[in-house]
Amino acid sequence: MKPSRLDKRIQIERSGPLVHNGTQNVPGPPVVVWKRSAQFIGSPGRERYANAETAAAMPALFRIRWDSKIDPDAVGGLSVEDRLRCPARPDGQLWEIVSVVPVGRQDAIDIGVVRIVR
């Protein structure tokens, strides 16, 4: 993996600790867990916009360097319950993580995402 291809800065967010809202416990505000450099690959080979209902949902792929802390097989590693923000700043675009796949032998991690439109 060439460092020159890692041209996007992303942050991985996880739901914060539970907060009691007066009637029940709800997840708190998201907490930034990791910030990494990534390669944006775009739509992973299938039709981007199948119909009008999914026009706002854009699938994409981010590739990051493998890290033992982020490894999806590790305890507390990256999972589909997390979310991704690119660029890594508060007003960056939110992406829902739909798949996390290690590439090669500790080479990289592919993060399959779908853009969240609000």
C-alpha positions in Angstrom: 0.0 0.0 0.0 1.6 3.3 -1.1 1.4 6.2 1.4 0.7 8.6 -1.5 -2.7 6.9 -2.0 -3.8 7.6 1.7 -5.0 11.1 0.8 -8.2 11.3 2.9 -8.3 11.9 6.7 -11.1 9.9 8.4 -12.3 9.5 11.9 -14.1 6.5 13.4 -16.8 7.3 15.9 -18.6 5.0 18.4 -21.7 5.6 20.4 -21.0 7.3 23.7 -21.8 6.1 27.1 -25.5 5.7 28.0 -27.3 8.8 29.2 -30.6 8.9 31.0 -33.0 11.2 29.3 -35.7 11.2 32.0 -37.6 8.1 30.9 -34.9 5.7 29.6 -31.3 5.2 28.8 -30.2 6.3 25.4 -26.8 6.3 23.7 -24.8 9.4 24.4 -23.2 11.6 21.7 -20.6 9.8 19.5 -17.0 9.6 20.7 -14.1 9.8 18.3 -12.2 6.5 18.7 -9.6 6.6 15.9 -8.3 9.1 13.3 -6.5 7.6 10.3 -5.4 8.4 6.8 -7.4 6.5 4.2 -7.8 5.8 0.5 -11.2 6.6 -1.0 -12.2 4.0 -3.6 -15.7 5.0 -4.4 -18.4 2.6 -5.5 -17.2 -1.0 -5.3 -18.2 -2.3 -8.7 -22.0 -2.4 -8.7 -24.6 0.1 -9.9 -24.4 3.2 -7.8 -28.0 4.4 -8.1 -30.5 1.5 -8.7 -33.6 3.6 -8.4 -34.9 6.9 -6.9 -35.4 5.4 -3.4 -31.7 4.7 -3.1 -30.4 7.8 -4.9 -29.2 9.4 -1.6 -27.4 6.2 -0.5 -24.0 6.1 -2.1 -21.9 3.0 -1.4 -18.2 3.4 -1.2 -15.0 1.9 0.1 -12.3 3.3 2.3 -9.0 1.5 2.7 -6.8 2.1 5.7 -3.5 0.6 6.9 -3.9 -2.5 9.1 -3.5 -1.7 12.8 -3.8 -4.2 15.7 -6.1 -1.7 17.6 -8.5 -1.4 14.6 -8.4 -5.1 13.5 -12.0 -6.3 13.2 -11.1 -9.6 14.8 -9.7 -7.9 17.9 -11.8 -7.2 21.0 -13.0 -3.6 20.8 -11.9 -3.4 17.1 -13.7 -1.8 14.2 -17.2 -3.1 13.7 -20.4 -2.2 11.8 -21.8 -0.6 14.9 -19.3 2.3 14.4 -19.6 5.1 11.9 -17.1 7.0 9.8 -16.7 10.7 9.2 -14.7 12.1 6.2 -13.0 14.5 6.3 -12.1 14.1 10.0 -13.7 17.2 11.4 -17.1 18.0 13.0 -18.7 19.1 9.8 -17.4 16.1 7.7 -19.8 13.8 5.8 -21.1 10.8 7.9 -20.9 7.3 6.5 -22.5 4.2 8.0 -20.1 1.2 8.1 -21.7 -1.9 6.5 -18.6 -4.2 6.2 -15.1 -4.4 7.6 -12.8 -6.8 5.7 -9.0 -7.4 6.4 -6.9 -7.4 3.2 -4.0 -9.7 2.9 -1.8 -10.6 5.9 -2.0 -7.5 8.0 -1.8 -5.3 5.0 -4.9 -3.2 5.0 -8.5 -3.0 6.1 -11.3 -2.3 3.7 -14.3 -0.5 5.2 -17.5 -0.7 3.2 -19.7 2.3 3.8 -22.9 4.0 2.7 -23.3 7.7 3.0 -25.8 9.0 5.6 -27.8 11.9 4.2 -29.6 14.1 6.7 
